[in-house]
Amino acid sequence: MIEVLLDELNNKLSFLISFFLHEQRREVLQSIQDAMLDRETLFISYRKPDGRIYDYEVEPYEVKQKGKTRCLYGYDVDEGTIKCFNIRRILRADTTGDNFRPRWRIKPIVI
């Protein structure tokens, strides 16, 4: 009886976590799209594979598949380099309100 209840609880918890992560990614993608269309830099909080979290200000240029991974390619304003950010590792993405002059063609995404 307890095992059945634990299995049900585990299934419901898995569903809620999956739903939350899906919603979070949808919101991240919406912010990326808004920033691209408005040519605004994007502030992102990003979790590296080792678990450390870094903040970046990025000029977003493209979201595309890299193998099985969907990535944001953007220009890191502070470091002056192009970076690839795994969408699943972006914890938060907010437009900054600061416009930028594109260095390359922006390829907006369809959500």
C-alpha positions as CSV (number, residue, x, y, z in Angstrom):
1,M,0.0,0.0,0.0
2,I,2.7,2.5,1.0
3,E,4.7,1.5,-2.1
4,V,1.7,2.3,-4.4
5,L,1.2,5.7,-2.7
6,L,4.9,6.5,-3.0
7,D,4.8,5.5,-6.7
8,E,1.8,7.8,-7.3
9,L,3.4,10.6,-5.4
10,N,6.6,10.2,-7.4
11,N,4.7,10.2,-10.7
12,K,2.8,13.4,-9.8
13,L,6.1,15.0,-8.6
14,S,7.8,14.1,-11.8
15,F,4.9,15.6,-13.8
16,L,5.0,18.9,-11.8
17,I,8.8,19.2,-12.2
18,S,8.6,18.5,-15.9
19,F,5.8,21.0,-16.3
20,F,7.7,23.7,-14.4
21,L,10.9,23.1,-16.4
22,H,8.9,23.3,-19.7
23,E,7.2,26.6,-18.6
24,Q,10.6,28.0,-17.5
25,R,12.2,27.1,-21.0
26,R,9.1,28.6,-22.7
27,E,9.6,31.9,-20.8
28,V,13.3,31.9,-21.5
29,L,12.7,31.4,-25.2
30,Q,10.0,34.2,-25.2
31,S,12.6,36.6,-23.6
32,I,15.2,35.6,-26.2
33,Q,12.7,36.2,-29.0
34,D,11.7,39.6,-27.6
35,A,15.3,40.6,-27.3
36,M,16.1,39.6,-30.8
37,L,13.0,41.4,-32.3
38,D,13.7,44.6,-30.3
39,R,17.5,44.4,-30.7
40,E,17.9,44.5,-26.9
41,T,20.6,42.9,-24.9
42,L,19.6,40.0,-22.7
43,F,20.6,39.4,-19.1
44,I,20.9,35.7,-18.5
45,S,21.7,33.6,-15.4
46,Y,23.4,30.4,-16.6
47,R,24.2,27.2,-14.8
48,K,27.5,25.6,-16.0
49,P,27.8,21.8,-16.0
50,D,29.7,22.0,-12.7
51,G,26.7,23.7,-11.1
52,R,28.2,27.2,-10.7
53,I,25.9,30.0,-11.8
54,Y,27.2,32.9,-13.9
55,D,25.4,36.1,-15.1
56,Y,25.9,37.4,-18.6
57,E,24.8,40.3,-20.7
58,V,24.4,39.0,-24.2
59,E,23.4,40.3,-27.7
60,P,21.2,37.4,-28.9
61,Y,21.7,36.4,-32.5
62,E,20.4,32.8,-33.1
63,V,18.9,29.8,-31.4
64,K,19.7,26.5,-33.2
65,Q,20.3,22.8,-32.6
66,K,23.8,21.7,-31.9
67,G,23.5,17.9,-31.9
68,K,20.7,17.1,-29.4
69,T,21.2,20.5,-27.7
70,R,19.2,23.7,-28.4
71,C,21.6,26.6,-28.0
72,L,21.5,30.4,-27.9
73,Y,24.4,31.9,-29.8
74,G,25.1,35.4,-28.6
75,Y,27.8,38.0,-28.1
76,D,29.0,38.2,-24.5
77,V,29.2,42.0,-24.0
78,D,31.7,41.9,-21.2
79,E,34.1,39.4,-22.7
80,G,33.7,40.5,-26.3
81,T,33.2,36.9,-27.6
82,I,30.5,34.8,-29.2
83,K,29.2,32.1,-26.9
84,C,26.9,29.1,-27.1
85,F,24.4,28.8,-24.2
86,N,22.5,25.5,-23.7
87,I,18.9,26.6,-23.4
88,R,18.3,24.0,-20.7
89,R,21.0,25.6,-18.5
90,I,19.6,29.2,-18.8
91,L,17.9,29.7,-15.4
92,R,16.6,33.2,-16.2
93,A,16.5,35.5,-19.2
94,D,15.4,39.1,-19.1
95,T,15.6,41.9,-21.7
96,T,17.7,44.8,-20.4
97,G,16.0,47.6,-22.3
98,D,19.5,48.5,-23.7
99,N,19.5,48.4,-27.5
100,F,22.5,47.2,-29.6
101,R,23.6,47.6,-33.1
102,P,23.8,44.1,-34.6
103,R,27.2,42.9,-35.6
104,W,25.7,40.0,-37.6
105,R,22.3,39.1,-39.0
106,I,19.8,38.3,-36.2
107,K,17.8,35.1,-36.9
108,P,14.6,35.3,-34.8
109,I,13.1,32.1,-33.5
110,V,9.6,30.8,-33.9
111,I,8.1,29.7,-30.6
